[in-house]
Amino acid sequence: MDIFISYSRQDRERVGFIAEALQAEGYSVWWDRDIRAGEEFDDVIDKAIKKSAAIVVVWSKTSIRSNWVKEEAEDGVEDDKLVPALIDEVVIPRGFRRIQAAELQDASENPTQSANWPEFLDSIHKIAGQPNGEGATAGDTAVQGLTSAAASRPAPTPPPAASSAGGSSWKRFVPAGAAALALVAALVIAAQFFNPFGKSPPPPPEDMTPIVLGIYPEEGFGEDQRLGLTSALSGSDIDVIHLTATLDAMKGRDAPELIEALKANLEKRNVIAIVGPSITELTPEVLNVVEESGREPAIILTTAAPRQAIGWDESPLPLFRVGSGVDERAKQFALLARSTVTSGTELVLLYESVPNSTEKTYGEVFFDRIKDNLPEWNQWMREDKVHDISYLRGKIMDSLERPAQQRHFNERKMVVVVGLSSDFIALAVNMYRADQPERAALLGGWNTGKAVRDLGREMDIQHTRLFDMTDVVSSPAEVRGLPDSRRFEKDFGELNAAKRQEAVAFDSALVVKQAVAQIEEGTPITAEALVDVLRSRDFTGITGEIEFAENGQNAGEAGGRSLRSLIYDPAQERWSVIPGFDDMLRTDVASR
């Protein structure tokens, strides 16, 4: 076998072009990650790697976070047969940068169309040698795992074979028949290892105690989510294990201890569900680890990551979300933006960023989805109807030093912050304290209720100019007084926008508890049984009815159906729904 291709399965279609082109050159290729099914097949793959003349590692946005790909790249380095290729604008992981990679990202969708494709082939020739010129046969393709869309396209029709004078014509069909038999044999062997997700699950753990893993930051709102999850499952037969890291580590995708703990629990424990992660940036790595484990726990995301950004719709994993995500919030923002611009009011959007990063922050992803929902955004910018300002996470005031930026707050405008609540707090404290000139602009953010409440308690603030956009307001009448609602009130007090983090984590665990209670008595409590119930029933949460749509997003009250804007009165400690912003914008304030 000539070439082993290592890649992330999310890049399967693009890598298919590379595999097909190398076969056309005459190389035999092993490249289908779906065969990584169990320990026995892993041994087969290890042997294939050792026998290969070259290991092509395809670096992309997803593969740079894949531990499988990194391990296979290490094999290539150790054996001096690594041929790296870039198909996205990414930074290659440490340890693999000294080998020059072929830069094929100028034709990311079909890397074989890259201007640098000839150089890549030249590297292949130097490492793997010249091909035999015969290409891979149908039998080779099946045995080596070539099952992609590229492989399924019709092969060129070969010219008819010439028969020798007086020879028996049946002889020329023997190779074809042998290839067909080889194909059938390979498919039979493969069928013993494959399941619908391309993997055979590992054996069940010895201890079948059902486990829910919670993944969140170890400080701030992560602590709120931990408490909400623990409260919902207290007194049940379900154990909770908390996996945490610092917020900066999770944002920076650098939480190795958390990832190793996740792997160990998936391998040794009966993990039926994962609640989290709550950080958008870490979500792809967590999903990748779960997928490679062969387990299929229900994953109830508490991140707002858009489905497109994490490959939700294409993922084989059972994904769910109780609260709203960026997709739902971007639609809400589009309504707010159109209403604001139509009223003649300028809109200012501030979104978080991180310097020298190839990966987008939550704020940048959110901004992308906003523009997807507002094709008129660029035209509005040219007409000075909207403005967008990026700021470094944790340094929002540094981006507003210039008078031209600060003037936005002294004019009747709508200012919205997309980022962490800590950035919203910094802006409110520095610009909206009561001892400062009164601001004409309204300032809002997503799920900043706790920040707004705490600011109102700690200092005199211009609270009538601050608002929160959220999916959690208060418990609906039909769930008040129910046992779970009473438990939440006992542990956290009355539900309101400031308790949003506790509430969403509480409801995420609550659907697990309610679903487990509906598993038929005598049936083992497994991830598979839990997922079946989650997909077929509706649930009652403290935030309202939870109805998982076909894609796993909650279509109930807290899932995006009822996103609202609220204002907080610190004197009465009461939240009010804002019916419209016109009156607030017309309120006279000191003009600066």
C-alpha positions in Angstrom: 0.0 0.0 0.0 1.5 3.3 -1.1 -0.3 6.1 0.7 -2.2 6.5 4.0 -4.3 9.7 4.3 -5.0 11.0 7.7 -7.8 13.6 8.1 -10.9 14.7 10.0 -14.1 12.9 8.8 -15.8 16.3 8.6 -13.5 17.0 5.6 -14.4 13.7 3.9 -15.8 15.2 0.7 -12.8 17.5 0.2 -10.3 14.7 1.0 -12.1 12.5 -1.5 -10.8 14.6 -4.3 -7.2 14.1 -3.1 -7.6 10.4 -2.7 -9.2 10.0 -6.1 -6.5 12.1 -7.8 -3.7 10.0 -6.1 -5.4 6.8 -7.3 -5.5 8.3 -10.8 -1.7 8.8 -10.6 -1.4 5.0 -9.9 -1.0 4.9 -6.2 -2.9 2.6 -3.9 -4.6 4.7 -1.2 -6.0 3.9 2.3 -8.0 6.9 3.6 -11.4 6.1 5.0 -11.5 7.1 8.7 -14.9 5.3 9.1 -13.1 2.0 9.4 -11.8 3.0 12.8 -14.3 0.7 14.4 -12.8 -1.2 17.2 -9.5 -2.4 18.7 -9.1 -5.1 16.1 -9.5 -2.8 13.2 -7.2 -0.3 14.9 -4.6 -2.9 14.7 -5.3 -3.3 11.0 -4.9 0.5 10.6 -1.7 0.5 12.5 -0.4 -2.1 10.2 -1.5 -0.1 7.2 0.3 3.0 8.5 3.5 0.9 9.0 3.2 -0.6 5.5 2.5 2.8 3.8 5.3 4.5 1.9 3.9 7.9 2.7 1.4 9.4 5.3 -0.5 12.3 3.9 -1.9 14.5 6.8 -4.6 16.9 5.7 -4.6 19.9 8.1 -7.9 21.7 8.3 -10.0 23.7 10.9 -11.2 20.4 12.3 -8.3 18.1 11.9 -5.9 20.3 13.9 -8.0 19.4 16.9 -8.2 15.7 16.2 -6.1 13.5 18.4 -6.3 10.7 15.9 -4.8 12.9 13.2 -2.1 14.1 15.5 -1.1 10.6 16.4 -1.0 9.5 12.8 1.1 12.6 12.0 3.5 11.5 14.7 3.9 8.2 13.0 4.7 10.0 9.8 7.4 12.1 11.6 8.9 9.2 13.3 9.2 7.1 10.1 10.3 10.2 8.1 7.4 9.7 5.6 5.0 12.6 6.5 3.6 14.7 3.6 1.5 17.4 5.2 -1.1 19.5 3.2 -3.1 22.5 4.3 -6.7 22.9 3.0 -7.8 25.7 5.4 -6.1 28.8 6.7 -5.0 27.3 10.0 -1.9 27.1 12.2 -0.4 23.6 12.2 -0.2 22.0 15.7 3.1 22.2 17.5 5.5 19.4 16.7 4.6 19.2 13.1 5.6 22.7 11.8 9.2 22.0 10.8 8.0 20.0 7.7 6.9 22.3 5.0 3.2 21.7 4.2 1.7 21.9 0.7 -0.5 25.0 0.7 -3.7 23.9 -1.1 -6.1 26.3 0.7 -6.4 28.5 -2.4 -8.7 25.7 -3.7 -10.2 24.6 -0.4 -13.3 23.0 -1.8 -11.3 20.9 -4.2 -7.6 20.9 -3.3 -6.6 19.2 -6.5 -7.4 22.5 -8.3 -4.8 24.4 -6.2 -2.0 26.1 -8.0 0.3 24.2 -5.6 -1.0 20.8 -6.5 2.0 19.9 -8.7 4.3 20.7 -5.8 2.3 18.4 -3.6 2.5 15.6 -6.1 6.3 16.2 -6.3 6.5 15.7 -2.5 4.5 12.5 -2.9 6.8 11.2 -5.6 9.9 12.0 -3.4 8.5 10.2 -0.3 6.4 7.3 -1.9 8.4 6.9 -5.1 6.9 6.8 -8.5 3.6 5.0 -8.8 3.3 1.7 -10.7 1.0 3.4 -13.2 -1.7 0.9 -12.9 -3.9 2.6 -10.4 -6.0 0.9 -7.7 -8.5 -1.7 -8.8 -12.0 -2.0 -7.5 -10.9 -4.7 -5.2 -8.1 -2.6 -3.9 -10.5 0.3 -3.2 -12.8 -1.9 -1.1 -10.1 -3.6 0.9 -8.4 -0.3 1.7 -11.6 1.4 2.8 -12.2 3.8 0.0 -16.0 4.5 0.5 -16.3 8.2 0.0 -18.5 10.1 -2.4 -15.4 10.5 -4.6 -15.0 6.7 -4.8 -18.7 6.2 -5.6 -18.5 8.3 -8.8 -18.5 6.1 -11.9 -15.0 5.0 -13.0 -13.9 5.6 -16.6 -15.0 2.7 -18.9 -11.8 0.7 -19.8 -11.2 -0.2 -23.4 -12.3 -3.7 -24.4 -9.6 -6.3 -23.9 -8.1 -7.9 -27.1 -8.5 -11.6 -27.4 -5.7 -13.8 -28.6 -6.3 -15.7 -31.8 -7.7 -19.1 -31.0 -7.7 -18.2 -27.2 -10.6 -18.9 -24.9 -12.6 -15.7 -24.3 -13.7 -16.7 -20.8 -10.1 -16.2 -19.5 -10.4 -12.4 -19.7 -13.3 -12.4 -17.2 -11.3 -14.2 -14.5 -9.6 -11.0 -13.1 -12.9 -9.2 -13.0 -14.5 -12.1 -11.2 -11.7 -12.3 -8.7 -12.0 -8.5 -8.1 -15.7 -8.9 -7.6 -15.2 -11.7 -5.1 -12.6 -9.6 -3.3 -15.0 -6.7 -3.1 -17.8 -9.0 -1.7 -15.3 -10.5 0.8 -14.1 -7.0 1.9 -17.7 -5.8 2.4 -18.6 -8.9 4.5 -15.5 -8.3 6.7 -16.3 -4.6 7.0 -19.9 -5.3 7.9 -18.7 -7.1 11.0 -17.1 -3.8 12.2 -19.4 -1.1 11.0 -22.4 0.5 12.7 -24.4 3.4 11.2 -21.9 5.8 12.5 -18.9 4.0 11.0 -17.7 2.6 14.3 -18.4 -0.4 16.5 -19.0 0.8 20.0 -16.6 -0.2 22.7 -17.7 -2.9 25.2 -20.1 -1.7 27.9 -18.4 -0.7 31.2 -18.5 -3.0 34.2 -20.2 -0.4 36.3 -23.5 0.5 34.7 -24.4 3.4 37.1 -25.7 6.1 34.8 -23.4 9.1 34.6 -24.0 12.7 33.4 -20.9 14.7 32.7 -21.0 18.5 33.1 -18.5 20.5 31.1 -18.1 24.2 32.0 -15.6 26.9 33.2 -14.5 26.6 36.8 -15.4 30.2 37.5 -18.1 32.8 36.9 -21.2 31.5 35.0 -19.6 28.0 34.9 -20.1 27.8 38.6 -23.8 28.8 38.1 -24.2 26.0 35.6 -22.6 23.5 37.9 -24.9 24.3 40.7 -28.0 24.2 38.4 -27.0 20.7 37.1 -26.3 19.4 40.6 -29.6 20.7 41.9 -31.7 19.1 39.2 -30.2 15.6 39.7 -29.9 15.6 43.5 -31.8 12.7 45.0 -31.8 10.8 41.7 -30.0 7.5 40.9 -27.9 9.4 38.3 -24.4 10.4 39.3 -22.8 13.7 38.2 -19.2 14.2 37.3 -18.0 17.8 36.7 -15.2 18.5 34.2 -13.9 22.0 34.4 -11.1 24.2 33.2 -10.4 28.0 33.4 -12.5 30.2 31.1 -9.3 31.3 29.2 -8.2 27.7 28.7 -11.6 26.7 27.3 -11.8 29.8 25.1 -8.2 29.1 23.9 -8.9 25.4 23.2 -6.1 24.5 25.6 -7.7 22.3 28.3 -5.8 19.0 28.0 -6.7 17.8 31.5 -10.4 18.3 30.8 -10.1 16.5 27.5 -8.2 13.5 29.1 -10.8 13.3 31.8 -13.5 13.2 29.2 -11.8 10.4 27.3 -11.3 8.4 30.5 -14.9 8.7 31.6 -16.2 7.8 28.1 -14.0 4.7 28.2 -14.7 3.4 31.7 -18.1 4.8 32.8 -21.7 4.4 31.6 -21.9 8.0 30.4 -25.5 8.5 29.3 -25.4 12.3 28.8 -23.1 15.2 28.6 -24.4 18.7 29.6 -22.1 21.2 28.0 -19.7 22.5 27.0 -20.8 26.0 27.6 -18.0 27.6 25.6 -18.4 27.8 21.9 -14.7 27.7 21.1 -14.2 24.3 22.9 -17.3 22.6 21.5 -15.7 21.1 18.3 -12.9 19.4 20.3 -15.4 17.9 22.8 -17.6 16.6 19.9 -14.5 15.2 18.2 -13.4 13.3 21.3 -16.9 11.9 21.8 -17.2 10.8 18.2 -13.8 9.0 18.3 -14.7 7.2 21.5 -17.3 5.2 19.8 -19.8 6.1 22.5 -23.1 7.9 21.7 -24.3 9.8 24.8 -26.9 12.4 24.6 -25.1 15.7 24.3 -27.1 18.6 25.6 -25.2 21.7 24.6 -25.2 24.7 26.8 -23.1 26.7 24.3 -24.8 29.1 21.9 -22.7 27.9 19.0 -24.5 28.0 15.7 -25.3 24.6 14.2 -23.4 25.3 11.0 -20.2 26.2 12.9 -20.0 22.9 14.7 -21.3 20.7 11.9 -24.5 19.9 13.9 -26.7 18.9 11.0 -24.0 16.5 9.6 -22.8 15.1 13.0 -23.7 11.5 13.7 -23.9 12.4 17.4 -27.3 12.9 19.2 -27.2 16.6 19.8 -29.8 18.6 21.8 -30.0 22.1 23.2 -32.5 23.5 25.8 -31.7 27.2 25.6 -31.4 29.4 22.5 -28.4 29.4 20.3 -26.7 32.0 18.1 -29.0 31.0 15.2 -32.1 32.0 17.1 -30.5 35.1 18.6 -29.3 36.3 15.2 -32.8 36.2 14.0 -34.0 38.2 17.0 -31.2 40.8 16.4 -32.3 41.1 12.7 -35.8 42.1 13.9 -34.3 44.6 16.3 -31.9 46.0 13.7 -34.6 46.5 11.1 -36.9 48.2 13.6 -34.1 50.4 14.9 -32.9 51.5 11.4 -36.5 52.0 10.2 -37.1 54.4 13.1 -34.2 56.5 12.1 -31.9 55.4 15.0 -28.3 54.4 14.4 -27.3 50.9 15.6 -23.8 50.1 17.0 -22.6 46.5 17.4 -19.5 45.7 19.5 -18.2 42.1 19.2 -15.3 40.4 20.8 -12.2 39.2 19.0 -8.8 37.7 19.8 -5.6 38.7 18.0 -3.5 36.4 15.9 -6.1 33.6 16.0 -7.2 31.5 13.1 -10.3 30.4 14.9 -13.3 32.8 15.4 -14.6 33.8 18.8 -18.2 33.5 19.9 -18.6 37.2 19.1 -17.2 36.9 15.6 -19.4 33.8 14.8 -22.4 35.7 16.2 -21.6 38.7 13.9 -21.3 36.4 10.9 -24.8 34.9 11.6 -26.2 38.5 12.1 -24.9 39.4 8.6 -26.4 36.2 7.2 -29.7 37.3 8.5 -29.2 40.9 7.4 -28.0 41.1 3.7 -28.6 44.8 3.9 -26.0 45.3 6.6 -23.2 46.4 4.3 -25.5 48.9 2.5 -26.5 50.3 6.0 -22.8 50.7 6.9 -22.2 52.8 3.8 -25.1 54.9 4.7 -23.9 55.3 8.4 -27.0 53.6 9.7 -25.1 50.9 11.5 -21.6 50.6 12.8 -19.6 47.5 14.0 -16.6 47.7 16.3 -14.4 44.8 17.3 -12.7 44.7 20.6 -10.3 42.5 22.3 -11.9 40.2 24.9 -11.4 41.7 28.3 -10.3 45.0 26.9 -13.4 46.6 25.6 -12.6 50.1 26.8 -9.3 50.1 24.8 -11.4 50.0 21.6 -13.4 53.0 22.7 -10.6 55.4 23.5 -11.1 57.7 20.5 -13.7 60.5 20.8 -15.3 59.3 17.6 -16.1 56.0 19.3 -17.2 57.4 22.6 -19.7 59.8 20.9 -21.9 56.8 20.1 -22.9 56.7 23.7 -23.8 60.4 24.0 -26.3 60.3 21.1 -29.6 58.5 20.7 -28.4 55.2 19.4 -28.9 51.5 20.1 -25.6 49.9 21.3 -25.4 46.1 21.6 -22.5 44.1 23.0 -21.8 40.5 21.7 -19.4 38.8 24.1 -19.0 37.8 27.7 -21.0 39.5 30.4 -17.7 40.8 31.9 -17.2 42.9 28.8 -20.7 44.3 29.2 -20.0 45.1 32.8 -16.8 46.9 32.0 -18.6 49.1 29.5 -21.5 49.8 31.8 -19.3 50.7 34.8 -17.1 53.0 32.8 -19.9 54.7 30.8 -23.2 54.3 32.7 -22.5 55.1 36.3 -25.0 57.6 37.8 -22.2 60.0 38.7 -21.2 60.3 35.0 -22.9 62.4 32.3 -26.2 60.8 31.4 -26.0 58.8 28.3 -28.4 59.1 25.4 -27.7 55.7 23.9 -29.3 52.5 25.1 -26.9 49.7 25.9 -27.9 46.0 25.7 -26.4 42.5 25.6 -27.4 38.9 25.4 -28.1 37.1 28.7 -26.5 39.9 30.8 -29.3 39.8 33.4 -27.0 38.8 36.3 -24.6 41.6 35.4 -27.4 44.2 35.2 -28.8 43.0 38.5 -25.5 43.0 40.3 -24.5 46.4 39.0 -27.8 47.8 40.2 -27.1 46.4 43.7 -23.5 47.5 43.9 -23.7 51.1 42.6 -26.0 53.8 41.3 -26.3 53.0 37.6 -28.2 54.6 34.7 -30.4 51.5 34.7 -33.1 52.9 32.5 -30.6 52.9 29.6 -29.5 49.3 30.1 -31.4 46.2 28.9 -31.0 42.5 28.6 -32.0 40.3 25.7 -32.7 36.8 27.0 -34.6 33.5 26.6 -35.4 33.1 30.3 -37.8 35.5 32.0 -39.8 33.7 34.7 -41.4 30.3 35.2 -44.7 30.0 33.2 -47.9 29.6 35.3 -48.3 26.0 34.2 -45.0 24.9 35.8 -45.0 27.0 39.0 -45.7 24.8 42.0 -44.4 21.6 40.4 -41.9 19.7 42.5 -38.9 20.6 40.2 -39.9 24.2 40.2 -40.1 24.2 44.0 -36.7 22.6 44.1 -35.2 25.3 41.9 -36.8 28.1 44.0 -35.5 26.5 47.2 -32.0 26.3 45.9 -31.8 29.5 43.9 -34.8 31.7 44.6 -37.5 32.9 42.1 -36.6 32.3 38.5 -35.8 35.5 36.6 -33.3 36.7 33.9 -30.4 36.9 36.4 -30.8 33.1 37.0 -30.6 32.2 33.4 -27.4 30.1 33.6 -28.6 28.0 36.6 -32.0 27.6 34.9 -30.7 26.3 31.5 -28.3 23.9 33.2 -31.1 22.8 35.5 -33.5 22.1 32.6 -30.7 20.4 30.6 -30.3 17.9 33.5 -34.1 17.8 34.1 -34.8 16.4 30.7 -32.3 13.6 31.4 -34.0 12.8 34.7 -37.5 12.8 33.2 -36.4 10.7 30.2 -34.7 8.1 32.4 -37.9 7.8 34.4 -39.7 6.9 31.2 -37.3 4.1 30.2 -39.2 0.8 30.5 -38.6 -0.9 33.9 -36.1 -3.6 33.7 -34.4 -2.1 30.7 -30.7 -1.1 31.3 -30.3 2.7 31.6 -28.0 3.4 28.7 -27.2 6.3 26.4 -29.1 4.6 23.5 -32.2 4.1 25.6 -32.0 7.7 26.9 -31.6 9.2 23.4 -34.6 7.2 22.1 -36.8 8.8 24.8 -35.4 12.3 24.3 -36.2 12.1 20.6 -39.8 10.9 21.1 -41.2 12.8 24.0 -41.8 16.4 25.2 -40.7 17.5 28.7 -41.7 20.0 31.3 -38.9 22.3 32.4 -38.9 25.2 34.9 -38.5 27.6 31.9 -41.5 26.0 30.2 -42.3 23.2 27.8 -39.3 21.6 26.1 -40.0 20.2 22.7 -36.9 18.9 20.8 -37.3 19.5 17.1 -36.0 17.1 14.6 -32.6 18.8 14.7 -32.4 18.6 18.5 -33.1 22.3 19.1 -35.7 23.1 21.8 -38.7 24.6 20.0 -40.3 25.4 23.4 -40.4 28.7 25.3 -36.7 28.9 26.3 -35.3 27.6 23.1 -35.8 30.6 20.9 -39.6 30.8 20.5 -39.8 33.6 23.2 -36.7 35.8 23.1 -37.4 39.0 25.0 -35.8 42.3 26.0 -36.0 43.2 29.6 -35.2 46.2 31.8 -34.3 46.0 35.5 -35.5 48.3 38.3 -33.0 47.9 41.2 -35.1 49.9 43.6 -38.0 47.3 43.3 -35.7 44.4 42.2 -38.1 43.7 39.4 -37.8 42.9 35.7 -40.1 44.3 33.1 -40.5 43.3 29.4 -39.8 46.1 27.0 -42.7 46.3 24.5 -40.7 48.6 22.2 -37.7 50.9 22.3 -39.3 54.0 20.8 -40.3 55.5 24.1 -37.0 54.8 25.7 -35.1 56.4 22.8 -37.3 59.5 22.8 -36.7 60.0 26.5 -34.9 63.3 27.0 -31.4 63.0 28.4 -28.5 65.5 28.7 -27.1 66.1 25.2 -23.4 65.9 24.9 
